Amino acid sequence: MPKPAAGTDRITLLDAAHVVPVRPVRGSLPNHSVAIQGDRIAGLMPTREASQRWPDARHVDLTHHALLPGFINAHTHSPMTLLRGYADDMALDTWLREHIWPVEARFVDSGFVEDGTRLAVAEMLRSGTTCFNDMYFFPGSTVEVCREAGMRINAGLTIIEMKSSWAADVEAYIEKGLRLLEQWQGQPGVNFALAPHSPYTVSDGTLERIEQLSARHGLRVHMHLLETEWELKQSLQQHEQTPLERLKRHGLLNQRLTAVHMTQLTADDIEDVAEAGASVVHCPQSNLKLASGFCPVAELSDAGVNVALGTDGAAANNDLDMLGEAQTAALLAKGVAVDAKAVNAFQALEMMTVNGAQALGLEEIIGSIEVGKQADLCALDLDAPRMHPLHHVISQLVYAAASAQVTDVWVAGRRLLKSGALTTIDEAAVIHSAAHWRDRMARFGAAADH
Amino acid sequence: MPKPAAGTDRITLLDAAHVVPVRPVRGSLPNHSVAIQGDRIAGLMPTREASQRWPDARHVDLTHHALLPGFINAHTHSPMTLLRGYADDMALDTWLREHIWPVEARFVDSGFVEDGTRLAVAEMLRSGTTCFNDMYFFPGSTVEVCREAGMRINAGLTIIEMKSSWAADVEAYIEKGLRLLEQWQGQPGVNFALAPHSPYTVSDGTLERIEQLSARHGLRVHMHLLETEWELKQSLQQHEQTPLERLKRHGLLNQRLTAVHMTQLTADDIEDVAEAGASVVHCPQSNLKLASGFCPVAELSDAGVNVALGTDGAAANNDLDMLGEAQTAALLAKGVAVDAKAVNAFQALEMMTVNGAQALGLEEIIGSIEVGKQADLCALDLDAPRMHPLHHVISQLVYAAASAQVTDVWVAGRRLLKSGALTTIDEAAVIHSAAHWRDRMARFGAAADH
């Protein structure tokens, strides 16, 4: 049966205690309803008015809830959920060389990526995330899992000068990436970015190719940048330029750049990034856990840079919880700036919604509750002791709410989490498969120890 | 009916997937049971063995759970839950003078303290906390709510050179405090500390009195110390000594001191604190949110100082979630020390359990799952996507678990949270009363704006 055109779908009204649209309204609206028609937002108005306007609408009772735009995780490596807690509390170098890379070399294949992505999507939907910006091997498998689950994805076409089970060399990474692009182009909910791993893992020649591909296909470039002091020193030694100068030289410091981490920035760098119109993705918990350094979020924001928020992979976090990440971002920014006014609750909320959409080039279709945008939404239950008294809704969401309060999530109008239950993912099977991977890795770890 | 002696009570066996005793075992024990008899822990052994030893025991099925010592919140102002989110994102001075102090002056009375404490205890029990170290006005009201709810408390006998609705002057604070001590002495679950607010709010004469009272009654001294740079400068200006030097001069830098915050420490200070055997309470989220500074947790621990963990009051956090606090503490310590090995997962767990017990002088009776100690326990459900795969139990609890997974809590053998429901607190009534206080404060705030 052909799906009716969006305009003729029956209206669903989400009747919420508080709607937090983020744009254009920057506050919270009590007793408002969001109308969904097909995959889009068809209205936002007081509940009483909405009921009169659409008397035949279906209703979803969210009168004990806050309704927000779905969260956008602007940087993660979703399949790495299978390595959550595999190795912790180590220096970055030991962690990568002795633990993460060996286990990845042994286990990563399309099955690992499918199972890891499904676990990640389950966790993300449960915590209110409706779209994520991914970077890993076998991105086609990640896209397929997202399509099957109804999750929105911005998939990275990974490029790295390193042989993997996914591709043998840079040419193969690029070729496989472009094939995926062709295969999925125009499919709803699926978008792509070029994803060179980092300045220290791609050559000058490859950076040139990436610039050309980005311009030709209108693709954004999603890249780790200035994560550690080591990276800065290594670049100065090898290239006699900072990583940022190198990207600039290759024409990559522009409004299509999504630079992740950025803990090593001078005042001049911040000005350059602002002028170029590039986006920065801040991953505070990962930066802390790996002792990478502090991203100057308040200064970047003050300079007009679009700062989004990412969890990084679960191996370095160890969860994909955007509410927790936003709270850490708001708190840490104050400590780092020595200013309790830095990154207020609303700015933290922008970082996980509209700013994320902009960092993915999707600001026209997601990131806020506005008529015409995709119906990507999440509802949080306000009936917990930690939510009371409710003096200020947005402050409460950022500083006191926990992701377990997320009860309902819609992506493109489809209810993927319904009163606390996932509707498109078999959670027991996902957990069972994770246990299977754990057992295999435990045997491998035990063998490696002998 | 008289309660039978502990030794004759029927045994209850908590059969857990993983028991994390913290002491003396420093790892996790799979398929173990904790035996409770009366208010105490009577055994810890493999479940099969426990069932044979006590064939008539009652069983609680925790075979999808981790069982831990209850968390100890080593610094909070519990009634301030009613001011949660009342004012955020402001400089400390504006926040206190223009918002917190005026609203406290208008509203704080024994009713406010009772309702705020009840809300705090509900939130703490729901997140696995079984004991807290409190500092506020009307401590007798806080103690009464705890007795009624079955919560363990270390109540601060607040002393401050400032008139309040609780006491007119220092003499009155001390006299009322000593009366409470007499009234509650020896009651199970109720302990006390002297709680001078801070060096800048008590005179030299008062510090002298406090030293005498501490020695005479064997009371610990719970005090804000070196929270901000302002405090350090003010002390140098007024006393020509740092706050730490001043406490030392008055004989208060000793093993009975529980010093909260400690963000302004030199290497010599750290050595002094270690030598004195004083405890430090780290409140990372409050220090970040108020931009107070960074407590050098890794250096303090390395020097052998006992570091416990506190949430501070909900007005400056904005929750009382010890798991969240422990995660922030472990992450932030790495960032501040520029060392990914600083404060590992087990150390973070110690900070919220045994170290907390020591900071309260209760290390003989709580803080770990050891035979003879009080049965203060919490169980976390491991069946959530964010808990999988389960490579390492303790890492998962600190870096990935969320407090919403806490399903069951026992204090002194009494089950105060049972499969997610509070057994001694009427949660709906608590939330209703919080809404009532919010309405009153909103009217006051609106009036103040005119």
Boltz contact constraints between the chains, C-beta under 6 A:
constraints:
  - contact:
      token1: [A, 85]
      token2: [B, 391]
      max_distance: 6.0
  - contact:
      token1: [A, 85]
      token2: [B, 392]
      max_distance: 6.0
  - contact:
      token1: [A, 85]
      token2: [B, 395]
      max_distance: 6.0
  - contact:
      token1: [A, 85]
      token2: [B, 396]
      max_distance: 6.0
  - contact:
      token1: [A, 86]
      token2: [B, 391]
      max_distance: 6.0
  - contact:
      token1: [A, 88]
      token2: [B, 395]
      max_distance: 6.0
  - contact:
      token1: [A, 89]
      token2: [B, 341]
      max_distance: 6.0
  - contact:
      token1: [A, 89]
      token2: [B, 344]
      max_distance: 6.0
  - contact:
      token1: [A, 90]
      token2: [B, 340]
      max_distance: 6.0
  - contact:
      token1: [A, 91]
      token2: [B, 340]
      max_distance: 6.0
  - contact:
      token1: [A, 119]
      token2: [B, 385]
      max_distance: 6.0
  - contact:
      token1: [A, 122]
      token2: [B, 385]
      max_distance: 6.0
  - contact:
      token1: [A, 123]
      token2: [B, 385]
      max_distance: 6.0
  - contact:
      token1: [A, 123]
      token2: [B, 386]
      max_distance: 6.0
  - contact:
      token1: [A, 285]
      token2: [B, 331]
      max_distance: 6.0
  - contact:
      token1: [A, 288]
      token2: [B, 331]
      max_distance: 6.0
  - contact:
      token1: [A, 288]
      token2: [B, 332]
      max_distance: 6.0
  - contact:
      token1: [A, 288]
      token2: [B, 334]
      max_distance: 6.0
  - contact:
      token1: [A, 288]
      token2: [B, 335]
      max_distance: 6.0
  - contact:
      token1: [A, 289]
      token2: [B, 331]
      max_distance: 6.0
  - contact:
      token1: [A, 290]
      token2: [B, 340]
      max_distance: 6.0
  - contact:
      token1: [A, 291]
      token2: [B, 334]
      max_distance: 6.0
  - contact:
      token1: [A, 291]
      token2: [B, 335]
      max_distance: 6.0
  - contact:
      token1: [A, 291]
      token2: [B, 338]
      max_distance: 6.0
  - contact:
      token1: [A, 291]
      token2: [B, 339]
      max_distance: 6.0
  - contact:
      token1: [A, 291]
      token2: [B, 340]
      max_distance: 6.0
  - contact:
      token1: [A, 318]
      token2: [B, 399]
      max_distance: 6.0
  - contact:
      token1: [A, 318]
      token2: [B, 400]
      max_distance: 6.0
  - contact:
      token1: [A, 319]
      token2: [B, 386]
      max_distance: 6.0
  - contact:
      token1: [A, 319]
      token2: [B, 400]
      max_distance: 6.0
  - contact:
      token1: [A, 331]
      token2: [B, 285]
      max_distance: 6.0
  - contact:
      token1: [A, 331]
      token2: [B, 288]
      max_distance: 6.0
  - contact:
      token1: [A, 331]
      token2: [B, 289]
      max_distance: 6.0
  - contact:
      token1: [A, 334]
      token2: [B, 288]
      max_distance: 6.0
  - contact:
      token1: [A, 334]
      token2: [B, 291]
      max_distance: 6.0
  - contact:
      token1: [A, 335]
      token2: [B, 288]
      max_distance: 6.0
  - contact:
      token1: [A, 335]
      token2: [B, 291]
      max_distance: 6.0
  - contact:
      token1: [A, 338]
      token2: [B, 291]
      max_distance: 6.0
  - contact:
      token1: [A, 339]
      token2: [B, 291]
      max_distance: 6.0
  - contact:
      token1: [A, 340]
      token2: [B, 90]
      max_distance: 6.0
  - contact:
      token1: [A, 340]
      token2: [B, 91]
      max_distance: 6.0
  - contact:
      token1: [A, 340]
      token2: [B, 290]
      max_distance: 6.0
  - contact:
      token1: [A, 340]
      token2: [B, 291]
      max_distance: 6.0
  - contact:
      token1: [A, 341]
      token2: [B, 89]
      max_distance: 6.0
  - contact:
      token1: [A, 344]
      token2: [B, 89]
      max_distance: 6.0
  - contact:
      token1: [A, 385]
      token2: [B, 119]
      max_distance: 6.0
  - contact:
      token1: [A, 385]
      token2: [B, 122]
      max_distance: 6.0
  - contact:
      token1: [A, 385]
      token2: [B, 123]
      max_distance: 6.0
  - contact:
      token1: [A, 386]
      token2: [B, 123]
      max_distance: 6.0
  - contact:
      token1: [A, 386]
      token2: [B, 319]
      max_distance: 6.0
  - contact:
      token1: [A, 388]
      token2: [B, 431]
      max_distance: 6.0
  - contact:
      token1: [A, 388]
      token2: [B, 434]
      max_distance: 6.0
  - contact:
      token1: [A, 389]
      token2: [B, 434]
      max_distance: 6.0
  - contact:
      token1: [A, 389]
      token2: [B, 437]
      max_distance: 6.0
  - contact:
      token1: [A, 389]
      token2: [B, 438]
      max_distance: 6.0
  - contact:
      token1: [A, 391]
      token2: [B, 85]
      max_distance: 6.0
  - contact:
      token1: [A, 391]
      token2: [B, 86]
      max_distance: 6.0
  - contact:
      token1: [A, 391]
      token2: [B, 438]
      max_distance: 6.0
  - contact:
      token1: [A, 392]
      token2: [B, 85]
      max_distance: 6.0
  - contact:
      token1: [A, 395]
      token2: [B, 85]
      max_distance: 6.0
  - contact:
      token1: [A, 395]
      token2: [B, 88]
      max_distance: 6.0
  - contact:
      token1: [A, 396]
      token2: [B, 85]
      max_distance: 6.0
  - contact:
      token1: [A, 399]
      token2: [B, 318]
      max_distance: 6.0
  - contact:
      token1: [A, 400]
      token2: [B, 318]
      max_distance: 6.0
  - contact:
      token1: [A, 400]
      token2: [B, 319]
      max_distance: 6.0
  - contact:
      token1: [A, 402]
      token2: [B, 402]
      max_distance: 6.0
  - contact:
      token1: [A, 402]
      token2: [B, 404]
      max_distance: 6.0
  - contact:
      token1: [A, 404]
      token2: [B, 402]
      max_distance: 6.0
  - contact:
      token1: [A, 404]
      token2: [B, 404]
      max_distance: 6.0
  - contact:
      token1: [A, 431]
      token2: [B, 388]
      max_distance: 6.0
  - contact:
      token1: [A, 434]
      token2: [B, 388]
      max_distance: 6.0
  - contact:
      token1: [A, 434]
      token2: [B, 389]
      max_distance: 6.0
  - contact:
      token1: [A, 437]
      token2: [B, 389]
      max_distance: 6.0
  - contact:
      token1: [A, 438]
      token2: [B, 389]
      max_distance: 6.0
  - contact:
      token1: [A, 438]
      token2: [B, 391]
      max_distance: 6.0
